[in-house]
Amino acid sequence: MIDHLFRREADVIYDDGSNPPVHVSGHASQEEQKLIMNLVKPKFFIPIHRRIPAVAHSAEIGRDR
């Protein structure tokens, strides 16, 4: 829903007053993603179900491991 608002150039203000938002979605942090990748050592890593900037960032983390 928030992505749709941004696409319409809405100024989204969050409950805590932050803009841009504070990340509290339950997704793993960058360090948590690195830890999981180092523990699991996947042959392939495909980030899904995220916004495009987050997918790009996750792909970068996957390449760096």
Beta strands, then each sheet from edge to edge (+ up, - down):
end
